[in-house]
Amino acid sequence: MKKTVVFFALLSILFFSCERESSQTKETFDQGPTVSVVNDDTVTAEFFQQAYIQHILSSGRNDTKEERYAFLNSLTDDILLSQQAGK
C-alpha cells in the first residue's frame, strides 16, 4: 500500500514538473499556504493534505506529528528525485 501512495505522489509530481510551464499553471499551483519549497517546486497545504490523507488511509497508520514530518520528508525526497530525473 505504501508503494502505491509513493507512486501516486511521484506520478503527480512528475506530471506537474513535466508539464509545459505557463503563468496560469504556475499561479494555480502556487495558490494557498506554502508547506515546503523544494528548489523551484512549491508544496501547498492543499496538495500536502490530500496526499497525506491518502497516505494515512492506505497505510493504516495513525495521524501523529512524527508521521506528518516523515511523510513530508518522503514527499521532499520524491520531488528531489523527479527533479533530478528531469535534468
N, C-alpha and C positions, 0 to 999 in steps of 0.2 A: 504494500500500500504506500509506503513512504517513497518508493521509487516512482510511483505514479504521480504523486504530488510534486516531487522534484522535477520529473519530466514535464509536467504541466507548467510549472513555474519557468523552467528553462525554455520551453517552447514559446511561452508568452513573451519572454524577454527577447528571444531571437526574432520573433515576429516584429516587435517594436523596433529593435535595433537594425533589422534588415530592410525595413520599410523606408521608402524614399522620404526623407525628412522635409516637411514643409512647415511654414509658420503656423498653419492651422493645426497640424498634428502635434507639434511641439507645445503649442499653447494648451491644447486639450490634455495632453499627458502631464503637464506641469501644474494643472489646477489643483487646489486643495493644499492642506498642510503637508509639509515635507517630512518624511520619516528618515530618509537616508539619501545621500548623494554619492554615487559611485562613478568617479571620473565625470563624464557628461550626462550620465543617466540619473534621473531623479525617481525615487520610490515614494509615491504619495501614500498618505494614510489610507485612502480608499483601496488602492491596489494591495497594500500590505494586509489590510483587514480581510479582504476577500481571499487572498492566498493563504493567510494564516488560518482562517476558519476552515477552509478546505483541508488544510494540513491536520488540524485538530480532529475533524470529523473522520478523516481517513485513517489516521494513526491511532485514534482512541486514547490519546494522551490527555492529561489534564491541562487546563489553561493556567499556567503559572508565569511569573515574571521571568524565571530562568528559561522556560520553554519559548517565550517570545523572543528573548535575546538569542537563543540558539537558532531559532528559525530565521531571524534577521541575519545572523552570521551566515547561515546556509544560503539564504537568498542572495546576499552580497557575493559570496563565492561563485554562485551560478552566474551572476551578472558579469563578474570579472572574467569567468571562463568564456562566456559568449562574446565579450568584447575582444578577448584575445583571439578567439576563433575568427572574428570578423576582420582581423588585420591582415 
